[in-house]
């Protein structure tokens, strides 16, 4: 390896060039995150001494990471972490990478819970939704997912965040659920099967297929959860979903047809429909 790429600045530039040449849209940001990941450098330290020399081993490891990113492996799968709601979560190929849009669902759920309430996170994945709620309130939390590998990631995140015990259930939706809850929150698979092939490679090839596929019309899991949740909600309990930008009308219609009330939609920071919620009163 040539000495010219053994300083922070030259290595960072090399990373940007390689990512840009491979069509990575956010090449500057990704090259920086990987430099930070390998060296532990802060931006203040970088700009204070951009010509600091690195070891050949660090340079080699950095360029290996750049190559992985060039192959459309998600940045989060290279570093193994993703920030969500101000906390660091472990991620891998078994869980959907937490998105900023999902923070809208968490923030809305926080408005519906308080200490002592019981919360079920259906299709919990990495556990980021439920664990973010537990960071704010002392609720009794249950996370359900069909994937045992996903639940292992969720439990690792619970320990990492030093949170109280959570009941993790490997369950095909409500199959193993026995209790009733004040709030059921879910970010279910909602991409139409026919659309998945057109998604970015980072999503299509690296997010778990079962976390994406909402079947033919993208509404399969909404239908099942909306119907089945009635038996698992306390009287007056809330059902809260993340939805796709074009799914507010069909999801809220399903809620209305199934007997829910106080049906509402919340938009994300881009002004797109992102959360659908409703209350279920048994009388």
N, C-alpha and C positions, 0 to 999 in steps of 0.2 A: 504494500500500500504506500502511495506516495506521501511524503511528509507534508505536502501542501494541504492535505485535508485532515491534518491532525490538530487543528485549533478549533475552538468552538465555532467561530465565525465561518471558516471554510467548510467545516463539516455541515453546518446548518445550511449553507448555500448549496452544497452538493445534494443534500437531502431534498431541498426545494426543487432543484433542477430535475432530479430523477422522478419525483412525483408529478411535476408539471408535464414532463415528457410522456408520462403514462396516462395523462388525462385526469388526474385526481383534482377535482374542483377546488377543494380547500387545501391546496398543497402547502401553502405557507404555514397555516395553522397546524396541520398534521405533522409537518416536519419539526415544528417547534415542540409540540407535545411529546414526540418521540425523543427529541433531544433532552427534554426535561425528564422523561422517564428513564433514560439510560444514565444521565449524568447527575440528576438531582439538582440541576442548576435552576435558579430563579431568574426571572427577566432582569431584575435589578443587578444581579451578579453578572449576568451575561453582558449587559450593556456597560457595566463597570470594567470588564476585562474580557472583551470578545476574542482576544488573541491568546487566551489561556490554552496551553497545550493539553491534549488528551492522550491517554495511552492508546497504543495500537489495538488493544483488546476492546476498549470502549468504542473506538471508531469502527471496528469490525462489527461489533454488536449493533451499533446504531444503523449501519448500512444494511444489516440483515433485517432489521425492523422496517427500514424504508422499503426494502424489496418485498416484504410481506404486504405492506400497505399498497404497494404498486400492483400487487396481485388481487387487489380489492378485498383483502381481509380487513374487516372493520378495525379501526384504531383501538376500540375497546376490547377486542379479542386479543390484540397484541399486548396491551398494557394490563388486561385482566380486570379493569375497573371502569366505572362510569359514575360521574357525580349526578345526584338526583336530590332535589329538595335540600341542597346544602350538605348532603352526606355522601360518603364514598361507598359504593356498592360493588361487590364482586360480581362479575359476569363471565359467562363462557358460552359455548355453542348450544347449551341446553336451555338457555333462557333468552327471552326477548330483551334486547338492550333497552334500558329505560330511556324514554324520550321526554324532552322538555314539555311537550304537549300534555303528557300524563300528569304533570304537576297541577294542571287545572282541575283534574279529577280529585287529586289529593286535597287541594285547598278547599274545594267545594265540600268534600266529605268532612273535613275538619269543622265546617260550620254546622254539621248535623250530629256530631258526637260530643260526648263529655265524659269525664272520669266515671268509671264503673259500667259503661255501656258495653254491649257485646257486638263485635264487628266480625263479619265473615268476608274475607277477600277471596273471591272465586276466580280461578285461573291465576293464581298468585305469582307464578314464575319466580323471579329473583326475590320476591317478597317486598319490593321497594314501596308499594302502596301501603300495605299493612304496617310495615316497620316505620315508615314516615309518620303514620298516624300515632303509633306507639311512642314515637319520640316526643309527641306533643301531649298526648293524653294517656292516662292509665286505664286503658280499656282491656277487656278480655278478648284477645285476638285469636282467630282461626284462619289459617291459610290453606286453601285446597287447590290441588293441581293433579292432573292425570299423570304427570311425569315425576317419577321418583328422583331422577337426576336434578330436575328443577328444584325440588324440595330440599335437596342437599345444599344447593346454592343458597336458598332462602335461609336455612339454618345457619350456614356459615356467616351470612350477613347479619343475622340476629346476634350471634356471638361477637362479631366485629363491632357492632354498634352498642354492645353491652346492654342489651334490652332484656326484660324479663321473659320468662318462658312463653313460647307461642305453641299452640296446637297446630301442627302441620299434618294434613290428611291427604294421602294419595287417593284421589276420588275422581271418578268420571262425573263431573258436575256434582249433583247432590246425592250421588249414590251412597256415600259413607257419612253424610251429614245427619246428625241426630238431634241437634239442639235448635233453638230459635234465636234470632239475632235482632238487635235494634237497627242495624245497618248492614246491608249486603252491598258490597262494592265490587265492580268487576271491569277489567279491561280484557274482554274476550277476543278470540280470533274474529276479525271482521272484514278481511280482504276477500273479495270474490275470487273463487278458484281460477277463473279465466284471466284474472288481472295479475296474478302472482308472477307469471313469466315476464311481465313488462316492468317489474320493479327493479330498482338498482341492484347490481350484483351483490353489493354488501348485504342487502336485505334478503334477496332471493336465494342466494347461495349459502348464507351464513346464519341467518336467524332460523330458529327451529320451525319447520314447515307447519307443525301442529299449532304453533302460536300465531300463525298468519291466516290459515285457511278457514274462512267463514262459510265455506261451501258455495253452492252455485250463485246465490244472490247476496252472500255476505251476512245474512240475517239469521242463519241457523242457530247460533248460540244465543242470540237475543231471544228468539222464540222460546227456546227451552228454559232459559233462566227466568224470563218474565213469567212464564206459566208455573214453573216449579217453585220459584222463590216464595210464592204465596204461603206455602206450607211451612216455611222456615223463617218468616218474618214475624216479629212481635206485632201486636195490634198497633197500627200507626207507624210501623217501621219503614225505613227508607231503602229503596233500591236505586243505586247510582251506577251509571255506565260511562266508560269512554266510548265515543262513537266516531265513525268516519265523517268527513266534512259533508257528505251528501246523504247521511242516514238519519238525520233528526226526524224527518217526517214519518218514515216507516217505523222507526223504533217507538216514537211517542204514540203513533196510532196503535201499535201492538199493546202498549201499556194501557191505553184507553179502553181498547176492546177487552182486555183481561181484567178490568175492574179497578185499576189504580187511579189515584187522585193526585191533585197538586203536581201535575205533570209540567216539567219545565226543561229548558235547554240553556246551556251556558256556552259562550263562545271562548275561543282561545285568543292568544295575543295577536294572531293574524286576522281576527274577526271571523273565523270559521267556526261552525258548530262543532263542539268537542265533547260536551257532557250532556247526557240525558238522565233525568232523575224523576222519581215519583214516589208517592206514599201509598201504603196498602193498609186500609182500614177494613177490619173483618166484618163490621156491622154497617 
